[in-house]
Amino acid sequence: MFWLILLFFIFTKVSYSADHYTFKNCSRVDFCNTLRNRVPSDDYTLDATSITLSSDNKTLTARLKSSDNRSDLNLTLNGLQQNTFRLKITEVDSSRYELQDVLDGVPTPLSFGTIETGANSVTITTSDSNFVILNYSPFNIEFIKNGVTEIIFNGNQLSLEINNATSPFTFGVTFPQAVQLYGLHEHCETLALKNTSLNGTDPYRLKNSDVGYYEIESPMALYGAVPVLYGHGINATEGVFLHNAAEQWIETTNNPLGSSHAYFIVETGTLDLFVLLGPTPKEVVRQYTALTGRAPVPPLWSLGYHQSRYSYESQDIVANISSNFDDNNFQLDAIWLDIDYTDGFKYFTWNYTTFSDPVSLQRILASTNKKLVTIIDPHIKVEKGYSVYDRALANDFFVKNPNGSVFQGPCWPGTSSYIDFLNPAARNYYSSLYSYDNFPNSTSTISGIWNDMNEPSVFDNSLEMTLPGDSRHNGNVKHREIHNIYGYLQTMATYHGLLDRDNHQRRPFILTRSHFAGSQRYAAHWTGDNQADWSYLHAAFQGCLTANILGLVFCGADVGGFFNNPSNELMERWYQAGAWLPFFRAHSSKDTKRREPYLLPEESQTVIREAIQTRYKHLPVWYTLFYEHRRTGDPIIRPLFYQYPEERAAYKIDNQVLVGTDILVRAVYGTNVTEVDVYFPAGENEVWVSATSDDVRAGTGLTTIAVVREYSPIYYKRGAIITRKDTIRSNTVEMEKDCHTLYYTANEDGTAHGTIYLDDGISFKYRDQSDFKYISIDIDSTHISFTYILVINITKFLILTFSRTLDGSGDYEFVVEKIVRRDIVSLPKNGTPGSYKETILTRDADGELLKNIKTTVIKLK
């Protein structure tokens, strides 16, 4: 039976479209089909006499009275820090599952201020600018900031039901200021969410699913689920986060006049809603990441280039790949091993027929400063004598059937069981498997782990390729209640396992396919099994932009596409685009042609080599942005609307990214493209300077520019200082001691600004001992200032002064080898681009190299 299922699974993958028979639409899911058609009805009124405040004045409770025979409901409201509220609604004496382990600590409630009771409402304040109006009948809740109503919780769409199988609930939210909705990751969809309707597109589904050949611009569920929705308009940006890991369907309606709307249909669990009042995109993202956490500063090597395939089937092949990258002058930091390195797909083992000496392989890679990343999936082969299985079975660590027996289902190894990651003891057991003792022949060269198939995937089409909803976890919790955090919990266990393995001395690196709100604290993620097609190149930008504004900043896509064989032109353009996503890995299926860069025609090699080198030259930018994300929660890559919230023409643009605030990149997708439209934001006084030519553009919106084969459009913002490492090395380790080059074009007033972050690249000393340097670099008409007390006279008008550290006490020397100044020769005018003149400074007035200067005052030409 297993092989029939597996053959069917493979067949669906070669059909080149998503399997709509296996993966259901709303009309085939009972609770969605029923509740989607529910007519809004004012079934509840708020009982004014039931409103009470806790003794510490931080929690408001009230009773919602039912107008029919349904249970009355309990309402709980808290005001939290950072313009955030928490709203819970449950039945009286509710037995609904309440989600655990997702939030990054317990949110801190604030004391309520004044309470004003009216004839049909009560108004509660938490500060001078935030207040809430609870309307009794018809029941709804208005959340108001600075006198502006930002979110309305609609009582007429509130419904909580109990039946034998599930306990579904619904609610609606209106965003009065919003003309466009964003969020609800993960779908292969445009950045700006579309309107769904009963007679058209399905609602957006959130149910972590192993979908092969997923479709472009579709509401179908994919591998991750982040139930966060932002509403954005010129006057305000706000959001909601539903703290619930069950299956969800969300109907969205964008209104160009405001009052965009969403209707949530949820299978089970608790209505536990965080309300984020912004009122800007930056603030609403920071509010959300304050709840679910921020990505740690990753190990520096993980920001380099990664080479992967399903599969590299022997250690000789891996060693050959490593040497070929070096011999052909392609930079590389890590090679990845898919499932075939294992003994019969039993994880934490090796196939000694093809990997006869894993330690020797790891030594070979380490000798050229490369890392190895191995895949570890959550399914465990049912086989007596396989110690991982035996110990998990003996300790009752597997997911169970409703009758108490251990669940078994087909996956790569054949019959498999699944670790119950909801059980803390099972997580601890799983963590221990990563130790050097328990993972035989593993060394520190295995610097990263790849958690795949963790939706979790079960090769049974009748179950939508996952665990059955009524299977049981620790505490008799039904799987449907926690389905969307299964992969999240696996990565949590893996993260702690790698921490323990290395005595908390090394930062773990994990890549996960399945993810949830908060996964950013433990893992990077990628967009899954995409295809070698131009539309999927575009989708890589779309998916990672959405992920970034939802906290999942360490995002990438399989360069070249996982399925099918890309053309050489597609490979070139994909490397150029992939180099500007936070996670940069090429990966492909075993039924595709080998496509390591050195195997391509020489002309393509030249283009791809330049793209990879561009990535490495900008590593100081990427590393600094990850540190700044850790401080603030700001995205690494950003959609234009995030940085320029008043530019309505930019609200739907998702084919270009801002890397931080200062670098604008446009993906090129399509055959024989010679020109593209680039949106330059911020008005005619904002100037964007090409990184690859002398082209200068003003921020006047969509502009058609010529493109060449060698580069995708890359622009630096005038007034920004871009810090690079331009010396070509083989990997990040070899770059460690290299000097920096500063690129800038001064504003009209002669000023420019940048930052740079330095640490050891691997440990937690930056976090635990402030062993880092975070440096401000500022230019005015007479000075450039950064960390050291060092003054360099560049000209009689410009002096370079190293003087100020923003944070950190680490002993890291910031050495500048070169300064590249790009002075505007002509500004853009009437659609004609401007130009600049480049001046490169490497020595002082006495001829001494800048990188050797250690004195306090140095004169330059």
Helices and strands as residue ranges (DSSP letters): H 2-13, G 26-28, H 30-36, E 44-53, E 60-66, E 73-80, E 84-91, E 109-110, E 115-117, E 121-125, E 130-135, E 140-145, E 148-160, E 169-175, E 180-185, E 204-206, E 224-232, E 237-242, E 248-253, E 260-266, E 271-276, H 281-292, G 300-303, E 305-307, H 315-327, E 334-337, G 339-341, H 358-367, E 371-375, E 379-381, H 387-394, E 409-411, E 414-418, H 424-432, E 446-451, G 461-463, E 472-473, G 474-476, E 477-478, H 479-482, G 483-485, H 486-501, E 509-512, E 515-516, G 519-521, E 524-526, H 534-549, E 555-556, E 558-559, H 568-578, E 584-586, G 597-599, H 602-617, H 619-632, E 637-638, H 640-643, G 648-650, E 656-659, E 663-666, E 675-690, E 695-706, E 714-717, E 721-724, H 732-735, E 740-744, E 752-758, H 765-768, E 773-779, E 783-786, E 790-793, E 799-802, E 805-807, E 816-826, E 834-841, G 850-852, E 857-859
